[in-house]
């Protein structure tokens, strides 16, 4: 058919006067050049993964209150935060992974001592889309620290925590509601949580809710987590995460709380002001009060200025 069409076109052109034939050819070539060209893109080349991270090194001032992992009320800090993410999305499937690593050097003013403060937090969440805003999701969370931490009751240095002592593991199946791109609300009425205490001394003392001499406790309950991120301007970013857990087995009305907030304001290409605020309430951590046998709200606040690199 294409050969016949071309022959017919040539016949019509040759039948025209010479000048008109040249004009017809030019107009036909112009028309052909304006047609969009469709490119075939193999499925293997479509980007399914999105990965990156953020690193900050901050010099500032820290304030702690009832911090079970160890700390004093006022301190000078050098703090580093490494935040990594890797997101996968194809068709109705998604897989979100984040790893936050916090490490700080603390020079305490009350005791003139020097020590470290750290935490790592891994979240992996797989989702299957039920509609544009709701996913059926499975969530895994591991949270602990790398090195030893101390408390100072009555100005006495006391060993309080170390790697996987405590460690918190959550495995949960629920619904993930995403009304907006920067907001996620996950809820599960049936969640398994393990509190791990691998250190022999802390296990023998029965810290963090485990029975003395044992290294873990299993809890069954309801779990919810909210994550929110907001760019107020291209220079100011706020991120928050709120975790809530109710243990069906023991005092379900006493809800465990974990909140982390980050406010970041860029003041240069790689320079930023940072404020990190963490709030923790764990009904099984009974280290506070006059008798040091009651739970309490733990607070850690760090304000500083430092280097920021995105990749």
Order of alpha helices (4+ residues) and beta strands (2+ residues): alpha-alpha-beta-beta-beta-beta-beta-beta-beta-beta-beta-alpha-beta-beta-beta-beta-beta
